[in-house]
Amino acid sequence: MDTINLTQQHAALRFITCGSVDDGKSTLIGRLLVDSKSVLQDHLAGVQRHGATDLALLTDGLSAEREQGITIDVAYRYFSTEQRKFIIGDAPGHEQYTRNMVTAASSADAAVVLIDATKLEWQKKNLQLLPQTRRHTLLLQLLRVQSIIFAINKLDAVVDSTLAYENIKLALDDFMTRANIHTSTCIPISALVGFNVVTAQDGWCGYHGPSLLELLEKLPATTGESNLDFSFPVQWVEKYHDSSVITKGRRIYWGRVSTGIAKVGQTVRIFPGDQSAQIVQVLNHTREESDVHAGLSAGLILDREVDVSRGDWILSPTAPVQENKELKVTMAWLDDTPLVSGRVYLALHGHRSVKVKIQQIIHRLDIHDLSKMPASELPSNTIGDVLLQLQQSLVTAPFANSRSLGAMVLIDPVKHTTSAAVMVQA
């Protein structure tokens, strides 16, 4: 694990559980809640089935989820220990609900990928991981989730748990190496029984290390992009009247700082239009004057009246952004209808939406061997590189440099549904 400072360690950790269907994600969260004593007795009494506690029901709240025994929507739960507070997102495992997993992962600090040992040929050293395990892991990498824990579950249900853990861990290590993922660790667990979830079982499966909860307590929270140059997407314009002040504009531009720090005295430019101004007052979310860091809401007042509307950007002149009508992107396609060249969608970036045409599908990623294959379309739940032609320029940065400036979503203009999660390459 990387060394982290005290602020990161004690900040609330937002993490998700993901993986293939029926790998035990909901049961794991239920075990974390029960064993950390974060569930009231009357709530426990309401999740009894046939005289036993069904831990999965603590997160699966929709009637369809309870009837089918699956997770459909992302369920968020909150709990805390003496060391830390947690926000958990229980992501669905079914391939058709991958879009819900992407939504949860886009704001997560960490992810726990569940792997069901009983579904794999655990006796073999060169065993194959399930497709959804690989898909979810690749999506976590694309979305820059900085910490990944692989929890090999149901090892209490196999004949030789130590051998199963060793062989599955070998397969994971091989996959991580080929996928160029370095921020991961592996732990054997039994969510149903509770082994290595809250309390460590030293030596079980040959593992000598902390429990899952102990690992989570030490993970770093995602730091805001305050070290980058200032950028700010305008969400709302508020007009106020103060005729006694003539040295500043009469509008407050509200939004959330994407990168950098909002400070009085900064020279900024407005996109689109490339007007220049200076920040003369910064308000925080309680309307008090103070500097505001990336990830937090702010209100900006400039030194003069400028034409700024919702969807515009207020930027540092040195911000490493590009204004392009053509973008090369990596895309996780989430729509049921395959993506083909020539289709038109709406691209939502910050608070601005523009029409975008699919100019070319460059290639599709094979989740089995991680090769890139030529493709004429992207079926649902596939990942590929695509060239986009925008009707109007957007100000973006590569996703590898900025999670906020480099991300957007595509929206179907007819169905008004989210069709893709998009990460800008250049």
C-alpha positions in Angstrom: 0.0 0.0 0.0 1.2 3.5 -0.7 2.0 5.8 2.2 -0.9 8.3 2.8 -1.3 11.3 4.9 -3.6 11.6 7.9 -6.1 13.7 6.1 -6.6 11.1 3.4 -6.7 8.2 5.8 -9.5 9.8 8.0 -11.6 11.2 5.2 -14.7 9.2 4.3 -13.9 6.5 1.8 -16.4 6.0 -1.1 -16.0 2.5 -2.5 -18.1 0.1 -4.6 -18.4 -3.7 -4.8 -18.5 -5.1 -8.2 -17.9 -8.3 -10.2 -20.0 -11.0 -11.8 -23.5 -11.9 -10.9 -24.0 -14.0 -7.7 -20.4 -13.5 -6.6 -21.7 -12.4 -3.2 -21.5 -8.6 -3.4 -24.7 -7.8 -1.5 -23.9 -10.5 1.1 -20.4 -9.0 1.6 -21.9 -5.6 2.3 -24.4 -7.1 4.7 -21.6 -8.8 6.5 -19.7 -5.6 6.8 -22.7 -3.8 8.2 -23.7 -6.5 10.7 -20.2 -7.3 12.0 -19.3 -3.7 12.4 -22.6 -3.3 14.3 -24.0 -0.7 11.9 -27.4 -2.4 11.6 -30.3 -1.9 14.1 -31.9 -5.0 15.5 -35.3 -4.1 14.0 -33.7 -3.9 10.6 -32.0 -7.3 11.1 -35.4 -8.7 12.0 -36.8 -7.5 8.7 -34.4 -9.5 6.6 -35.1 -13.0 8.0 -35.8 -15.8 5.6 -36.7 -19.3 6.9 -35.4 -18.5 10.3 -32.0 -17.2 9.1 -30.6 -13.7 8.3 -30.3 -13.1 4.6 -27.5 -10.5 4.5 -28.1 -9.6 0.8 -31.5 -8.1 1.7 -29.8 -5.4 3.7 -28.9 -3.8 0.3 -31.3 -5.3 -2.2 -34.3 -3.1 -1.6 -36.2 -3.2 -4.8 -39.0 -5.7 -5.0 -37.6 -7.1 -8.3 -34.3 -7.5 -6.6 -35.8 -9.5 -3.7 -37.9 -11.6 -6.0 -35.1 -12.5 -8.4 -32.2 -12.5 -5.8 -30.1 -10.1 -7.9 -28.9 -6.5 -7.7 -30.3 -4.2 -10.4 -29.7 -0.6 -9.2 -26.8 0.7 -7.2 -27.6 0.6 -3.5 -25.7 3.0 -1.3 -25.1 2.3 2.4 -23.3 4.3 5.1 -21.4 3.0 8.1 -18.4 3.9 10.2 -15.8 2.4 12.5 -13.7 4.1 15.1 -11.1 4.8 12.4 -13.2 5.9 9.5 -16.5 6.6 7.8 -17.6 4.7 4.6 -20.0 5.2 1.7 -20.6 1.9 -0.1 -22.1 1.4 -3.5 -23.4 -2.1 -4.2 -23.1 -2.3 -8.0 -25.1 -4.9 -10.0 -23.2 -7.8 -11.6 -25.5 -8.6 -14.6 -24.0 -7.5 -17.9 -27.1 -5.6 -18.9 -26.7 -3.3 -15.8 -23.1 -2.4 -16.5 -24.1 1.2 -17.0 -25.2 1.3 -13.3 -21.8 0.0 -12.3 -20.0 2.7 -14.4 -22.1 5.4 -12.7 -21.1 4.2 -9.2 -17.4 3.7 -10.2 -17.1 7.2 -11.7 -17.1 8.8 -8.2 -15.5 6.0 -6.2 -12.2 6.2 -4.3 -11.8 2.4 -4.3 -13.4 -0.8 -5.5 -13.8 -4.3 -4.1 -14.0 -6.8 -7.0 -15.7 -10.0 -5.8 -14.7 -13.3 -7.3 -16.7 -16.5 -6.7 -14.2 -19.4 -6.3 -16.9 -22.0 -6.9 -17.5 -20.7 -10.5 -13.9 -21.2 -11.6 -11.8 -24.2 -12.4 -9.8 -23.5 -9.3 -7.7 -26.7 -9.5 -5.9 -25.3 -12.6 -3.0 -22.8 -12.5 -4.0 -21.3 -15.9 -7.7 -20.9 -15.0 -9.8 -18.3 -16.9 -11.5 -15.5 -15.0 -15.1 -14.7 -15.7 -15.8 -12.1 -18.5 -17.6 -9.7 -16.1 -14.7 -9.8 -13.7 -12.4 -8.7 -16.5 -14.9 -6.2 -17.8 -15.5 -4.5 -14.5 -11.7 -4.4 -13.7 -10.9 -2.8 -17.0 -13.7 -0.2 -16.5 -12.3 0.6 -13.0 -8.9 1.2 -14.7 -10.5 3.4 -17.4 -12.4 5.4 -14.8 -9.2 5.9 -12.7 -10.4 4.3 -9.5 -7.1 4.5 -7.6 -7.4 1.4 -5.3 -8.7 -2.1 -6.3 -9.1 -5.0 -3.9 -9.8 -8.4 -5.2 -11.8 -10.4 -2.7 -11.9 -14.1 -3.6 -15.1 -15.3 -2.0 -16.8 -18.6 -1.1 -13.4 -20.3 -0.5 -15.1 -22.1 2.5 -17.2 -24.0 -0.1 -14.3 -25.6 -2.1 -12.4 -28.7 -1.2 -8.9 -27.2 -1.1 -9.3 -23.5 -0.2 -5.5 -22.8 -0.1 -5.0 -24.2 -3.6 -8.0 -22.4 -4.9 -6.8 -19.1 -3.5 -3.3 -19.6 -4.9 -4.5 -20.5 -8.4 -7.0 -17.7 -8.6 -4.5 -15.2 -7.3 -2.0 -16.3 -10.0 -4.7 -15.7 -12.7 -5.4 -12.3 -11.3 -1.7 -11.3 -11.1 -1.4 -12.4 -14.8 -4.4 -10.3 -15.8 -3.2 -7.3 -13.8 0.2 -7.4 -15.5 -1.3 -7.6 -19.0 -3.8 -4.8 -18.2 -1.0 -2.7 -16.7 -2.8 -2.3 -13.4 -0.6 -1.8 -10.3 -3.0 -0.5 -7.6 -4.5 -3.8 -6.5 -4.3 -6.3 -3.7 -5.9 -9.7 -3.1 -7.5 -11.3 -0.1 -9.4 -14.6 0.6 -12.8 -14.2 2.2 -16.1 -15.9 3.0 -18.8 -13.2 3.1 -21.4 -15.7 4.3 -19.4 -17.0 7.2 -17.4 -13.8 7.8 -13.9 -15.0 7.4 -11.5 -12.1 6.7 -14.3 -9.6 6.3 -14.2 -7.6 9.6 -12.0 -10.0 11.6 -8.8 -11.5 10.1 -8.5 -15.3 10.1 -4.7 -15.6 10.3 -3.3 -18.4 8.1 -6.6 -19.3 6.4 -5.9 -20.2 2.8 -2.2 -19.5 3.6 -3.0 -15.8 3.9 -1.4 -13.8 6.7 -2.6 -10.2 6.5 -5.3 -7.7 7.5 -9.0 -8.3 7.0 -10.9 -6.5 4.3 -12.2 -3.9 6.6 -8.7 -3.2 7.9 -7.5 -2.8 4.3 -10.4 -0.3 3.6 -9.6 1.7 6.7 -6.1 2.4 5.3 -6.9 3.2 1.7 -6.4 6.8 0.5 -9.4 8.8 -0.5 -9.3 10.5 -3.9 -7.7 13.9 -3.6 -9.3 16.8 -5.5 -7.4 18.1 -8.5 -6.3 21.2 -6.6 -2.8 20.9 -7.9 -3.9 21.7 -11.4 -4.6 25.1 -12.9 -7.9 26.6 -12.1 -11.0 25.6 -14.1 -14.7 26.1 -13.3 -17.9 25.1 -15.2 -20.7 27.6 -14.6 -23.9 25.9 -13.4 -26.0 28.9 -12.4 -25.9 32.7 -12.8 -27.3 34.8 -10.0 -27.9 38.5 -10.4 -27.7 40.8 -7.4 -28.1 44.5 -7.0 -25.6 46.7 -5.2 -25.3 50.1 -6.8 -22.7 51.2 -4.3 -20.1 48.9 -5.8 -18.8 49.8 -9.2 -15.5 47.9 -9.1 -17.0 44.5 -9.8 -19.7 42.8 -11.8 -23.2 42.3 -10.5 -23.5 38.6 -11.1 -22.4 35.6 -9.1 -21.3 32.6 -11.1 -22.1 29.4 -9.2 -20.7 25.9 -9.8 -18.2 23.3 -8.5 -14.5 24.0 -8.9 -13.2 21.3 -11.3 -9.5 21.8 -10.9 -7.2 24.1 -9.0 -8.2 26.7 -6.4 -10.6 29.6 -6.7 -8.8 32.7 -5.3 -9.3 36.4 -5.3 -7.0 38.2 -7.7 -6.7 35.4 -10.3 -6.9 36.4 -13.9 -9.2 34.2 -15.8 -10.6 33.7 -19.3 -14.1 32.8 -20.4 -14.9 29.9 -22.8 -16.4 30.3 -25.3 -15.5 33.8 -26.4 -12.1 34.1 -24.8 -12.9 37.2 -22.7 -10.6 38.1 -19.8 -11.5 39.2 -16.3 -10.2 39.0 -12.7 -11.8 37.3 -9.7 -12.5 39.9 -7.1 -14.6 37.8 -4.7 -15.0 34.0 -4.0 -17.9 32.6 -1.9 -18.0 29.1 -0.5 -21.2 27.0 -0.3 -22.4 29.0 2.8 -21.7 32.3 1.0 -18.7 33.1 3.1 -15.7 34.6 1.5 -12.8 32.1 1.3 -10.6 30.2 -1.2 -12.4 27.1 -2.6 -10.5 24.0 -3.7 -11.3 21.5 -6.5 -14.4 19.4 -5.8 -16.2 22.0 -3.7 -18.9 24.5 -4.7 -18.2 28.1 -5.1 -19.6 31.4 -6.3 -17.3 33.7 -8.3 -17.7 37.5 -8.8 -15.6 39.1 -11.5 -14.2 42.6 -11.7 -16.5 43.6 -14.6 -19.6 42.5 -16.5 -18.9 39.7 -19.0 -21.2 37.5 -21.0 -21.2 34.3 -19.1 -24.0 31.7 -19.2 -24.7 28.2 -17.8 -22.4 25.8 -19.5 -19.5 28.3 -20.0 -16.1 27.7 -18.4 -14.1 30.1 -16.3 -10.4 29.1 -16.6 -6.9 30.1 -15.7 -5.1 31.4 -18.9 -2.4 28.7 -18.2 -4.9 25.8 -17.8 -3.6 22.9 -20.0 -6.8 22.5 -22.0 -7.6 22.2 -25.6 -10.5 23.6 -27.6 -11.4 21.0 -30.2 -14.2 20.1 -32.5 -12.7 16.7 -33.0 -11.8 14.3 -30.2 -10.3 10.9 -29.9 -11.8 9.1 -27.0 -12.1 5.8 -25.2 -15.7 4.8 -24.8 -17.6 2.3 -22.6 -20.7 1.7 -24.7 -23.7 1.2 -22.5 -26.7 1.4 -24.8 -28.6 -1.7 -25.9 -28.4 -0.6 -29.6 -24.8 -1.0 -31.0 -22.8 2.1 -31.8 -22.1 2.7 -35.5 -20.4 5.4 -37.4 -22.6 8.3 -38.5 -25.0 8.3 -35.5 -25.6 11.6 -33.8 -25.8 12.0 -30.0 -25.5 14.7 -27.3 -22.2 15.0 -25.5 -22.6 16.4 -22.0 -19.4 17.9 -20.6 -19.6 19.9 -17.4 -22.9 21.8 -17.8 -22.6 22.2 -21.6 -24.2 19.8 -24.1 -23.3 19.8 -27.8 -24.3 17.6 -30.7 -21.7 15.0 -31.6 -21.3 12.7 -34.6 -19.6 9.3 -34.5 -17.0 9.9 -37.2 -15.1 6.6 -36.8 -14.9 3.5 -34.6 -11.2 2.9 -34.5 -11.1 -0.4 -32.6 -12.7 -2.5 -29.9 -11.0 -3.9 -26.9 -11.1 -7.7 -26.4 -11.6 -8.2 -22.7 -10.3 -11.8 -22.9 -6.8 -11.2 -24.2 -6.8 -7.3 -24.0 -6.0 -7.1 -27.8 -7.4 -4.2 -29.9 -9.4 -5.4 -32.8 -10.7 -3.4 -35.8 -14.4 -2.9 -35.5 -17.3 -1.4 -37.4 -19.6 -1.2 -34.4 -19.5 -1.4 -30.6 -22.1 -3.7 -29.1 -23.5 -3.1 -25.6 -21.1 -3.2 -22.7 -18.0 -3.1 -24.9 -15.0 -0.7 -24.7 -13.4 0.9 -27.7 -11.6 3.9 -29.2 -13.8 6.3 -31.2 -13.3 9.5 -33.2 -15.9 12.2 -32.4 -16.9 15.2 -34.5 -18.5 18.0 -32.4 -20.8 20.6 -33.7 -19.2 23.2 -31.3 -15.8 23.2 -29.6 -15.4 21.9 -26.1 -12.6 22.7 -23.7 -11.2 19.4 -22.5 -8.0 17.8 -21.2 -6.9 14.1 -21.4 -8.7 12.0 -18.9 -5.3 10.7 -17.8 -4.5 14.2 -16.6 -7.9 15.3 -15.2 -10.8 13.1 -14.2 -13.2 16.1 -14.4 -12.0 17.9 -17.6 -11.5 14.6 -19.5 -14.8 12.9 -18.9 -18.2 13.3 -20.6 -21.3 11.2 -21.3 -23.2 10.6 -24.6 -27.0 10.9 -24.4 -29.4 9.5 -26.9 -31.3 12.5 -28.2 -34.5 10.5 -28.8 -34.7 8.2 -25.7 -32.9 10.7 -23.4 -30.9 7.8 -21.9 -27.2 7.7 -21.2 -25.5 5.8 -24.0 -21.8 5.9 -23.2 -19.2 6.9 -20.6 -16.5 8.8 -22.5 -12.8 9.4 -21.5 -10.9 11.9 -23.7 -7.6 10.8 -25.1 -6.7 13.9 -27.1 
